[in-house]
Every structure is written in structure tokens, then in C-alpha cells.
Amino acid sequence: MLRKKKSPVDTVALSKKYKCDINRIIRAWKSGKNDYDLSQALGINTIKLMQIRQDIAAVHEKERQQTYKKIYR
């Protein structure tokens, strides 16, 4: 039985911070939509989408670094 790995991204906090549905944005990115099409569809500024992407990438990088430190110490 496969277990789904919990994402390190707190989508509720990001949704409150950016006042938009982060889960919907992530699903759109996973389905292959680019930032311009997504901004037109949702009415979100492309700069805000870039900031959201950077925040998510930073959280994933931090999680990766913590896992690396835990394994190799």
C-alpha cells in the first residue's frame, strides 16, 4: 500500500499570505500551465505567481537541507 508523503508546504498559510488558492495554483503548475496563462485565468499578477513559486521552492530546499543534515550527521 502506498502512502502519500506529506508536503512541507503550508498551503493554508500561503493562501492567507497571498489571498489566493495555492492548491489550485500548484495543480495548474503540475498540469503544465505557465505563469502567464495562469495569471490570465485566475486574475493574479505574474509577479505574485513568481513570489509564490519562490516561496514554495525555498520551503522545499529547506526541507531537503534538513533531511540531508539528519542523514549525514
Sequence and secondary structure as in RCSB ss.txt:
>XXXX:A:sequence
MLRKKKSPVDTVALSKKYKCDINRIIRAWKSGKNDYDLSQALGINTIKLMQIRQDIAAVHEKERQQTYKKIYR
>XXXX:A:secstr
       S  HHHHHHHHTS HHHHHHHHHHT  HHHHHHHHT  HHHHHHHHHHHHHHHHHHHHHHHHHH  
